[in-house]
Amino acid sequence: MVGWLSLPAILLLSIPFLTLVSVTPWHHLQLAWGDNGSILTSMTLGLLALGIIIVIGTPAAWWLSRSRERKRLLGELLVMIPLLTPPLAMGILLVSAFGPYGVIGHWLTVLGMTLVNNPAAFVLAQVYGALPYFIVVARSAFATVPDTILEAGHTLGGSDWACFRRLTLPLALPGLASAVSLAWVRAVGEFGIVMIFAYFPQGIPVKLYINLQNDGVDAVYTLLWVLLIVTLPLPIACYILSKKTANE
């Protein structure tokens, strides 16, 4: 009975992708002018953003999962607010903060630097779009590690770093893989924040929008497939890894 009740949701989610397969002009797939540059931009700067997210997000997620202090609630709130803020609004906020007339942007201008419509702004927009998701999922992954195992590690003389590296990371690995994959999808697929804060250089989502505006929907299918090929394999691989780990 439950299986039949789940059918409407599954069918509803599959309709757009089944439609994409049927409407794609397979006999003359070709990229539009400038699409190669957008792919390179999304891939290279997306990987850079992902590295930054992992480096700064992992300690935050670990602290949120283990801290019992009241200030942890403030930390969770500061993570949730950007996650819940609509992307277009977040883009405007970034312009207000880091733009040439913003508080931080003013001082950057004094130093001869800008943080709007350049690769650094593109990476920053991706970080803001994906970092909260990474922290939330990674926090849940770290929270699954039993305290008793970590206490046993400390009892045997292990330092905090040793226990984290040898106990916490292996046990939380499936959840951390999900956090990384979600961050990758969010970073590469971010449109609203990038559109407002870093229109140039143009990544795949913005280029899809430009192609759609200039040439219509038929001009976007090839690049749309590229976006799916770039973003989906990592989450699927992480999902398979988590299933295999759960069954072992």
C-alpha positions in Angstrom: 0.0 0.0 0.0 2.8 2.4 0.9 4.5 1.7 -2.3 1.5 2.8 -4.3 1.2 6.0 -2.2 4.8 6.9 -3.0 4.2 6.6 -6.8 2.8 10.1 -7.3 5.8 11.8 -5.8 8.3 9.6 -7.7 6.5 10.1 -11.0 6.3 13.9 -10.3 10.0 14.1 -9.7 10.9 12.0 -12.8 8.8 13.9 -15.3 11.3 16.8 -16.0 14.2 14.4 -16.6 12.1 12.0 -18.8 11.0 15.1 -20.8 14.6 16.2 -21.1 15.6 12.9 -22.7 12.7 13.1 -25.2 13.2 16.8 -26.2 17.0 16.8 -26.5 18.0 17.2 -30.2 20.4 14.2 -30.1 21.1 14.4 -33.8 22.8 17.8 -33.6 24.1 18.4 -30.1 26.4 21.3 -30.0 27.6 23.9 -27.5 26.8 27.6 -28.1 29.4 30.3 -28.4 31.1 30.8 -25.0 29.8 27.6 -23.4 33.3 26.1 -23.2 34.5 29.0 -21.2 31.5 28.7 -18.8 32.2 25.0 -18.3 35.9 25.8 -17.5 34.9 28.5 -15.1 32.4 26.4 -13.2 34.7 23.4 -13.0 37.9 25.2 -11.9 36.5 27.9 -9.6 33.9 25.4 -8.3 36.7 23.0 -7.2 38.5 26.0 -5.6 35.3 26.9 -3.7 34.7 23.3 -2.7 38.2 23.2 -1.2 37.6 26.4 0.8 34.3 25.0 2.0 35.8 21.8 3.3 38.7 23.6 5.0 36.7 26.1 6.8 33.4 24.2 7.1 34.7 21.0 8.7 36.0 22.6 12.0 32.7 24.5 12.3 30.6 21.4 11.8 32.7 19.4 14.3 32.4 22.2 16.9 28.7 22.4 16.4 28.3 18.7 16.8 30.3 18.4 20.0 29.9 21.7 21.8 27.6 21.9 24.8 28.1 25.6 25.3 25.3 28.2 24.9 27.2 30.0 22.2 26.7 26.9 20.0 23.1 28.0 19.5 24.4 31.3 18.2 26.7 29.5 15.8 23.8 27.3 14.6 21.7 30.4 14.0 24.5 32.1 12.0 24.7 29.0 9.8 21.0 28.7 9.3 20.3 32.3 8.4 22.3 32.3 5.1 20.9 28.8 4.3 17.4 30.1 4.6 18.0 33.5 2.9 16.8 33.5 -0.7 19.8 33.5 -3.1 18.8 36.7 -4.8 18.6 38.4 -1.4 22.0 36.9 -0.4 23.5 38.3 -3.6 22.3 41.8 -2.8 23.7 41.4 0.7 27.1 40.4 -0.6 27.1 43.5 -2.9 26.2 45.6 0.1 29.0 44.2 2.1 31.8 43.5 -0.4 30.8 45.8 -3.3 32.8 49.0 -3.9 30.5 51.0 -1.7 30.2 48.4 1.0 31.9 48.4 4.4 34.4 45.8 3.5 34.4 46.7 -0.2 35.4 50.3 0.6 38.6 49.1 2.3 39.4 46.7 -0.5 39.1 49.6 -2.9 41.5 51.6 -0.8 43.9 48.7 -1.1 43.5 48.6 -4.9 41.3 45.5 -4.9 37.7 44.7 -5.9 35.4 41.8 -5.1 32.7 42.1 -7.7 32.4 40.6 -11.1 35.8 38.8 -11.0 37.0 35.2 -10.2 37.4 36.0 -6.5 33.8 37.2 -6.3 32.6 34.1 -8.2 34.3 31.8 -5.7 33.0 33.8 -2.8 29.4 33.6 -4.2 29.8 29.9 -4.5 31.1 29.6 -1.0 28.1 31.5 0.4 25.7 29.4 -1.6 27.2 26.0 -0.5 28.9 26.4 2.9 25.8 26.4 5.1 24.6 23.1 3.4 28.0 21.5 4.0 28.1 22.5 7.6 24.6 21.3 8.3 25.1 17.8 6.7 28.7 17.5 8.1 27.4 18.4 11.6 24.9 15.6 11.4 27.6 13.2 10.2 29.9 14.1 13.2 26.9 13.8 15.6 26.6 10.1 14.7 30.0 9.3 16.2 29.4 7.9 19.7 30.9 9.8 22.5 32.0 6.5 24.1 34.3 5.7 21.2 36.0 9.1 21.5 36.3 8.8 25.3 37.9 5.4 24.8 40.4 6.9 22.4 41.3 9.6 24.9 41.6 7.1 27.7 44.2 5.2 25.6 46.3 8.3 25.3 45.1 9.7 22.0 45.2 13.4 21.4 42.2 15.3 20.2 43.7 15.4 16.7 44.6 11.7 16.7 41.0 10.8 17.8 39.6 13.0 15.2 41.8 11.6 12.4 41.6 8.0 13.4 38.2 7.6 14.9 35.9 10.5 14.0 36.7 10.9 10.3 36.4 7.1 9.4 33.1 6.7 11.2 31.6 9.9 9.8 33.0 9.4 6.3 29.7 8.4 4.6 27.9 11.5 5.9 30.9 13.7 5.1 30.9 12.4 1.6 27.2 13.4 1.3 28.1 16.9 2.7 30.9 17.3 0.1 28.7 16.1 -2.8 25.8 18.5 -1.7 28.3 21.4 -1.4 29.6 20.6 -4.9 26.1 20.6 -6.4 25.2 23.8 -4.6 28.4 25.6 -5.6 28.4 24.7 -9.3 24.6 25.1 -9.6 24.4 28.4 -7.7 22.6 31.0 -9.9 21.0 33.7 -7.8 24.0 34.8 -5.7 26.3 34.5 -8.7 23.9 36.4 -10.9 23.9 39.4 -8.6 27.4 39.4 -7.2 29.6 37.9 -9.9 27.9 38.0 -13.3 31.4 37.8 -14.8 33.1 35.4 -15.2 30.1 33.5 -16.4 29.6 29.9 -15.1 27.3 27.3 -16.5 24.0 28.5 -14.7 24.4 32.1 -15.8 25.4 31.0 -19.4 22.3 28.8 -19.5 20.2 31.8 -18.6 21.9 34.0 -21.3 21.4 31.3 -23.9 17.8 30.9 -23.0 17.2 34.7 -23.2 19.1 35.1 -26.5 18.3 31.9 -28.5 15.3 30.2 -26.8 15.0 26.9 -25.0 16.4 24.8 -27.8 19.8 26.4 -27.4 20.3 25.2 -23.8 19.9 21.5 -23.9 23.5 20.6 -24.6 24.8 22.8 -21.8 22.1 21.6 -19.5 23.3 18.0 -20.1 26.9 19.2 -19.3 25.7 20.7 -16.0 24.0 17.5 -15.0 27.1 15.4 -16.0 29.3 17.7 -14.0 27.1 17.8 -10.8 25.4 14.5 -10.5 28.1 11.7 -10.6 29.6 12.8 -7.3 26.3 12.7 -5.3 25.4 9.4 -6.9 28.8 7.9 -6.0 28.4 9.2 -2.4 24.9 7.7 -2.2 26.2 4.3 -3.3 29.1 4.5 -0.9 26.8 5.3 2.0 24.5 2.4 1.1 27.5 0.0 0.9 28.8 1.2 4.2 25.4 0.8 5.9 25.1 -2.8 4.6 28.6 -3.9 5.8 
